[in-house]
């Protein structure tokens, strides 16, 4: 059974970017918001540290934040984007405060700013506003409540976007008309016709065996945009968070950057520090440096993990600043007020993505993208800690203004959109193929396209991904789609794009470190891929 719906705007993704866009757009728009699971299943919900913005003018300024971002980005940041997003940071935070987000208050009377600000790696000042150590949850809960009570917003939970619907008119760019989406509860595919479609689908860190991300981070928006004809850029820059909890029963639990910001020390198994040997900023060095240092020490020592120690702080301090981390670790028998936390690096953030302009426009008319699914140029070769939520907020609000203006000038679309046709396929007889391919993909991406790379490893990965994609394409062509199959198909494509970009970059820069090209080129250049112009791997 096929069902068709007509909306002004369809937003795919229920993280901070998608929720902010839905609430910022004028209320006369008919909006539908798609979420792969419940509204709180996106990666934003699990963000711990906070949002970077210049809020205390007495101790910080935009130029410092811009400088820190450019340094972390290793020469690849787009200056106009950096300036735009940082300039609008304070306004975005004030919007969140007005929405009711319960940020942690400052308990000292001497501070000139009413909210507590912390400092994280790569930042030269305290500028991270947070809600204890569960900032993402506080933001998501607040915005989700607003969205659910907005009469102009239709929420479709448990709907996975399958593919964008586009048309190519003579002598004009392709135009996005909407999206096909799978209801994972009923198994039906619905057709959503939209004046504008916005991808706010997050990153692709589930391409790796170890990740801090939620299960839905399978690069869906990037893959759909590529198949529709959009360019992607800088996919080789995958940020590995240095400190995820290492425990056999812990799944994707991040130990916030703020733990190091508040004095946490990284230790070898024998209790000695090592970060001062790698960078003068020690534990407060940018994430790429810290992650590589941990990876090197683990391989050098043959250690399964290293340790992050905050136990020198008082128990009262730890419980007030890191209640979520304390409770989660305690559940695994680790009392962080008395003992160090076992940690390993894990895939955390996709710095590249769909090529967009400052207002979120892609290469296809009426298709926008915001948040982690994009390559705006803010992060360059390495994202500065806590700039991600800032980008989500500012980019969403900027896109909302652009869509409102553009919508007034838009020609009415009278195109007839065909329903999804699954009349020639059957139910899958061996879903174990999906599970096996998913596991194989994530393992060879971790082994061959991880923190430290070589050309030989990348070619091995390219060979493996080609074979996997052939199997996946055959499965997709013959059997009815499921949520797992859609994600696997997208993840395989995004993994191919990561490998292609990594092979294109003949240097080491930021998050891309290769033993074959350990130097950094004098000239920084984005790695841009365009559909139809890349040769087979």
C-alpha positions in Angstrom: 0.0 0.0 0.0 1.4 3.4 -1.1 0.6 6.7 0.5 1.4 10.2 -0.8 1.6 13.4 1.2 2.2 17.0 0.2 4.1 19.5 2.4 5.8 22.8 2.0 9.0 21.6 3.7 10.3 18.1 4.6 13.1 17.9 7.1 14.9 14.6 7.3 16.5 14.2 10.7 15.5 15.0 14.3 18.8 16.2 15.8 19.7 19.7 16.9 19.8 20.9 13.3 16.5 19.5 12.2 14.6 20.5 15.3 16.0 24.1 15.2 15.1 24.5 11.6 11.5 23.2 12.2 11.1 25.7 15.1 12.7 28.7 13.3 10.7 28.5 10.0 7.6 30.6 9.9 4.6 28.8 11.4 2.5 29.2 8.2 4.7 26.5 6.5 3.3 23.0 6.5 6.3 21.0 7.8 7.0 17.3 8.2 9.9 16.1 10.3 11.2 12.5 9.7 13.0 10.6 12.4 14.6 7.1 12.0 13.4 6.1 15.4 12.0 8.2 18.3 12.7 11.9 18.1 15.5 11.5 20.6 17.5 8.8 18.7 19.8 11.3 16.9 23.5 11.9 17.8 22.7 15.3 19.2 20.8 13.7 22.1 24.0 12.1 23.3 26.3 15.1 23.1 27.9 15.7 26.5 30.3 18.6 26.5 28.4 21.6 25.3 28.3 24.4 22.8 31.2 26.7 22.0 30.3 30.4 21.7 31.7 33.7 22.8 29.4 34.6 25.7 31.6 36.3 28.3 32.9 39.4 26.6 35.1 40.3 29.5 37.3 37.2 29.0 36.8 36.2 25.4 36.1 37.6 21.9 35.1 36.3 18.5 38.6 36.8 17.1 40.0 34.3 19.6 37.3 31.7 18.8 37.9 32.2 15.1 41.7 31.8 15.6 41.2 28.6 17.6 38.9 27.2 14.9 41.3 28.0 12.1 44.3 26.5 14.0 42.4 23.3 14.7 41.2 23.1 11.0 44.8 22.9 9.8 44.5 25.4 7.0 41.3 24.0 5.4 38.6 26.1 7.1 36.6 28.5 4.9 37.1 31.9 6.6 33.7 33.3 5.6 31.9 30.3 7.1 34.0 30.4 10.3 33.3 34.1 10.7 29.6 33.8 10.0 28.9 30.9 12.4 31.0 32.3 15.3 29.6 35.8 14.8 26.0 34.4 15.3 27.0 32.0 18.1 25.8 34.2 21.0 22.5 34.9 19.3 22.0 31.1 18.8 22.6 30.4 22.5 20.2 33.1 23.6 17.6 31.5 21.4 18.1 28.2 23.2 17.9 29.9 26.6 14.6 31.5 25.5 13.3 28.1 24.4 14.0 27.0 28.0 17.1 24.9 27.8 18.4 24.4 31.4 22.1 25.3 31.1 24.2 25.0 34.2 24.3 28.2 36.2 27.4 29.7 37.6 27.6 29.3 41.3 30.3 31.9 41.9 29.3 35.5 42.5 32.5 36.9 41.0 31.8 35.8 37.4 30.3 38.3 35.0 28.3 35.6 33.1 25.4 33.9 34.7 26.1 30.4 33.2 29.0 28.1 33.9 31.5 28.0 31.0 34.1 25.3 30.7 37.2 24.9 28.5 38.0 22.1 26.1 40.9 21.0 23.9 42.0 23.6 21.4 40.2 26.5 23.0 42.1 29.4 24.4 39.3 30.5 26.8 36.4 29.2 28.7 33.5 29.4 26.2 31.7 26.1 26.4 28.1 26.5 27.8 26.6 23.2 29.0 23.9 21.5 30.9 26.1 19.5 33.4 27.5 16.7 31.2 24.2 16.0 29.3 23.9 19.1 27.1 22.6 17.3 24.1 19.8 15.6 26.1 18.8 19.0 27.6 18.7 20.7 24.2 16.9 17.8 22.5 14.3 17.3 25.3 13.5 21.1 25.2 13.2 21.4 21.4 11.4 18.0 21.0 8.7 19.2 23.4 8.3 22.4 21.4 8.1 20.5 18.1 5.5 18.1 19.4 3.3 21.0 20.4 3.7 22.9 17.1 0.4 22.7 15.1 2.2 23.2 11.8 4.8 20.4 12.3 3.9 16.8 11.4 6.3 14.4 13.1 6.9 11.0 11.4 8.8 8.8 13.8 10.2 5.4 12.7 10.5 6.6 9.1 13.8 6.0 7.2 14.4 8.1 4.0 15.2 5.9 1.1 16.0 8.2 -1.8 15.4 11.8 -2.9 12.9 12.4 -5.7 14.4 14.6 -8.4 13.7 15.8 -11.9 16.0 17.3 -14.6 14.4 19.9 -16.8 16.0 20.9 -20.1 18.8 23.5 -19.7 18.3 23.9 -15.9 19.7 22.3 -12.7 18.1 19.2 -11.2 15.3 20.0 -8.8 14.3 18.1 -5.7 10.6 17.3 -5.4 10.6 15.3 -2.2 11.6 11.9 -0.8 10.5 8.3 -0.5 10.5 7.1 3.1 10.1 3.6 4.6 7.8 3.2 7.6 9.9 0.7 9.6 6.9 -0.4 11.7 4.5 -1.3 8.8 7.1 -1.9 6.0 5.3 0.5 3.7 7.1 3.1 1.6 5.4 6.5 1.5 5.9 9.4 -1.0 6.5 12.8 0.4 6.2 15.7 -2.1 7.7 18.9 -0.8 8.4 22.4 -1.9 11.8 22.1 -0.2 13.6 19.1 1.3 16.3 19.5 4.0 18.8 16.9 4.9 19.7 17.1 8.6 20.7 13.4 8.8 24.0 13.6 10.7 27.3 11.9 10.0 28.6 8.5 9.1 30.7 7.3 12.1 28.9 3.9 12.1 31.2 3.1 9.2 33.7 2.2 12.0 33.8 -0.7 14.4 34.3 1.6 17.4 32.2 4.8 17.6 30.7 7.1 20.1 27.7 7.7 17.8 24.1 6.4 18.0 23.2 3.5 15.7 21.6 5.8 13.2 24.8 7.6 12.1 25.0 5.8 8.8 25.5 8.7 6.4 22.0 8.5 4.9 21.8 12.1 3.8 25.3 12.1 2.3 24.6 8.9 0.3 21.2 10.1 -0.9 22.6 13.5 -2.0 25.4 11.8 -3.9 23.0 9.5 -5.7 20.9 12.5 -6.6 23.9 14.3 -8.1 25.4 16.5 -5.3 29.1 17.0 -4.8 30.7 15.9 -1.5 34.0 17.1 0.0 36.6 16.3 2.6 35.2 12.9 3.5 38.7 11.7 4.5 38.5 13.8 7.7 36.9 11.5 10.2 37.3 12.7 13.7 38.1 10.1 16.3 37.2 11.1 19.8 40.2 10.3 22.0 38.2 9.1 25.0 35.4 6.6 24.9 34.7 4.2 27.8 36.5 0.9 27.3 34.4 -1.9 28.9 33.0 -5.1 27.3 29.4 -4.1 28.3 29.7 -0.4 27.4 28.3 0.5 24.0 29.3 3.9 22.4 29.7 5.8 25.7 31.7 9.0 25.3 33.8 10.4 28.1 33.4 14.1 27.5 36.2 16.4 26.4 35.2 18.5 29.4 36.8 16.0 31.7 40.2 16.9 30.3 39.1 20.5 30.3 38.5 20.4 34.0 42.0 18.8 34.7 41.7 15.2 33.7 45.0 13.5 33.0 45.7 10.8 30.4 47.8 7.9 31.8 49.6 4.8 30.6 48.7 1.5 32.4 51.6 2.2 34.7 50.1 5.5 35.8 52.5 7.8 34.0 51.4 10.7 31.8 52.3 10.9 28.1 50.6 13.8 26.5 53.3 16.4 27.4 55.6 14.3 25.2 53.4 14.8 22.2 52.2 18.4 22.4 52.9 21.4 24.6 49.2 21.7 25.3 49.2 18.2 26.7 45.6 17.0 27.4 44.2 20.2 26.0 45.6 19.6 22.5 43.1 19.3 19.6 41.4 15.9 19.3 43.4 14.6 16.3 46.7 15.0 18.2 45.3 13.4 21.4 43.7 10.5 19.5 46.9 9.8 17.5 48.9 9.9 20.7 46.6 7.4 22.5 46.6 5.2 19.4 50.4 5.2 19.2 50.8 4.5 22.9 48.4 1.6 22.8 50.1 0.0 19.8 53.6 0.7 21.3 52.7 -0.9 24.6 50.3 -3.5 23.2 47.7 -2.1 25.6 43.9 -2.7 25.1 43.2 0.8 26.6 44.7 3.8 28.4 43.3 5.7 31.3 41.8 9.2 32.0 42.1 10.3 35.6 40.0 13.0 37.2 40.1 11.5 40.7 42.4 14.3 42.0 39.3 16.6 42.0 36.9 16.4 44.9 34.0 14.0 44.8 31.7 17.0 45.1 33.2 18.6 42.1 33.0 15.5 40.0 29.4 14.7 41.0 28.3 18.3 40.2 30.1 18.5 36.8 29.9 15.0 35.5 26.9 13.3 37.0 26.0 11.3 33.9 29.6 10.0 33.4 29.8 9.2 37.1 26.6 7.1 37.2 27.3 5.3 33.9 30.9 4.3 35.0 29.7 3.3 38.4 27.2 1.0 36.8 30.3 -0.8 35.3 32.1 -0.9 38.6 34.3 2.2 38.0 34.2 4.9 40.7 35.7 7.9 38.9 36.1 9.8 42.2 38.6 7.2 43.2 40.0 5.5 40.1 40.9 6.3 36.5 38.6 5.6 33.6 39.7 3.1 30.9 39.4 4.8 27.5 40.0 4.2 23.8 39.6 6.4 20.7 36.4 5.9 18.7 35.0 7.4 15.5 33.0 10.5 16.5 32.4 13.0 13.8 32.3 13.4 10.0 34.0 16.7 9.2 33.3 16.4 5.4 29.9 15.9 3.7 27.6 17.4 1.2 28.9 20.6 -0.4 26.7 23.6 0.6 26.9 27.3 0.6 26.6 29.6 3.6 22.8 29.2 3.6 22.7 25.4 3.2 21.9 25.2 -0.5 23.2 22.1 -2.3 23.8 21.5 -6.0 20.2 20.6 -6.5 17.4 23.2 -6.5 15.1 23.2 -3.5 17.4 20.7 -1.6 19.2 22.0 1.5 21.5 20.3 4.0 22.5 21.4 7.5 24.5 20.0 10.4 27.0 17.1 10.3 25.8 15.9 6.9 27.4 18.9 5.3 30.8 20.3 4.4 30.4 24.0 5.2 34.1 24.7 5.6 33.7 25.4 9.3 35.7 22.4 10.5 38.4 22.2 7.8 40.6 19.2 8.4 39.7 18.8 12.1 36.7 20.0 14.1 37.3 22.1 17.2 35.6 20.7 20.2 32.0 21.8 20.7 31.8 23.7 17.4 29.4 21.0 16.1 26.3 22.0 18.0 27.1 25.6 17.2 27.1 24.8 13.5 23.8 22.9 13.8 22.1 25.9 15.4 23.5 28.7 13.3 23.2 26.8 10.0 19.6 25.9 10.7 18.6 29.4 11.5 20.4 30.8 8.5 18.8 28.1 6.2 15.4 29.0 7.7 15.8 32.6 6.6 17.0 31.6 3.1 14.1 29.2 2.6 11.5 31.7 3.7 12.9 34.2 1.2 13.3 31.7 -1.6 9.8 30.2 -1.0 8.1 33.5 -1.8 9.8 33.5 -5.2 9.3 29.8 -6.0 7.3 28.6 -8.9 4.5 26.2 -8.0 5.6 22.6 -8.8 2.9 20.7 -10.6 5.1 17.6 -11.3 3.4 14.2 -10.9 5.6 12.0 -8.7 5.4 8.3 -9.2 4.7 6.1 -6.1 7.4 3.7 -5.0 7.3 0.5 -7.0 8.2 -2.8 -5.2 6.1 -5.1 -7.4 9.1 -6.8 -8.8 10.8 -7.8 -5.5 10.2 -10.4 -2.8 10.8 -10.7 0.9 14.4 -11.5 1.7 15.2 -15.1 2.6 18.6 -14.6 4.2 18.9 -11.4 6.3 22.1 -12.8 7.7 23.8 -11.4 4.6 23.0 -7.9 5.8 24.4 -8.5 9.3 27.6 -10.2 7.9 28.3 -7.4 5.4 27.6 -4.7 8.0 30.2 -6.3 10.4 32.8 -6.9 7.6 32.4 -3.3 6.4 33.0 -1.7 9.9 35.9 -4.0 10.7 37.9 -3.3 7.5 37.2 0.5 7.7 38.6 0.4 11.3 41.7 -1.6 10.3 42.5 0.1 6.9 40.9 3.6 7.0 41.3 4.5 10.7 43.4 6.9 12.7 46.7 6.1 10.9 46.5 5.1 7.2 48.7 3.9 4.4 48.1 3.8 0.6 48.3 0.0 0.7 45.6 -0.2 3.4 43.4 2.2 1.5 43.7 0.1 -1.7 42.8 -3.0 0.3 39.7 -1.2 1.7 38.8 0.0 -1.9 38.9 -3.6 -3.1 36.8 -4.9 -0.2 34.2 -2.1 -0.6 33.8 -2.8 -4.3 33.0 -6.5 -3.6 30.6 -5.6 -0.8 28.7 -3.0 -2.9 28.1 -5.6 -5.6 26.5 -7.9 -3.1 24.5 -5.1 -1.5 23.3 -3.8 -4.9 22.1 -7.3 -5.9 20.3 -7.7 -2.6 18.7 -4.3 -2.9 17.5 -5.0 -6.4 15.8 -8.3 -5.6 14.3 -8.0 -2.1 12.0 -5.7 -0.3 13.8 -3.0 1.6 14.3 -2.8 5.3 15.7 -0.2 7.6 18.9 -2.3 8.0 19.3 -2.7 4.3 18.9 1.0 3.6 21.5 1.9 6.2 24.0 -0.7 4.9 23.6 0.5 1.4 24.2 4.1 2.5 27.1 3.2 4.7 28.8 1.3 2.0 28.5 4.2 -0.4 29.8 6.7 2.2 32.7 4.4 3.0 33.6 4.4 -0.7 33.6 8.2 -0.7 35.8 8.3 2.4 38.3 5.9 0.8 38.2 7.9 -2.5 38.9 11.1 -0.7 41.7 9.6 1.4 43.4 8.2 -1.7 43.2 11.7 -3.3 45.0 13.4 -0.5 48.8 13.0 -0.9 49.7 14.6 2.4 48.9 14.4 6.1 46.7 17.1 7.4 44.5 17.3 10.5 42.5 14.1 10.9 44.0 12.5 7.8 47.4 11.0 8.7 49.1 8.7 6.3 52.5 7.1 6.8 53.2 7.3 3.1 52.8 11.1 3.0 53.7 12.3 6.6 54.3 15.9 5.5 51.8 18.7 5.2 51.7 20.5 1.8 52.2 24.2 1.7 48.9 24.7 -0.2 45.7 23.6 1.5 43.1 22.3 -0.9 39.6 20.7 -0.4 39.0 17.2 -1.7 35.9 17.6 -3.8 34.2 14.6 -5.5 31.4 15.1 -8.2 29.2 12.3 -9.3 30.0 11.1 -12.8 33.6 12.5 -12.7 35.3 9.9 -10.5 36.9 6.7 -11.9 36.2 3.3 -10.5 38.3 2.3 -7.5 
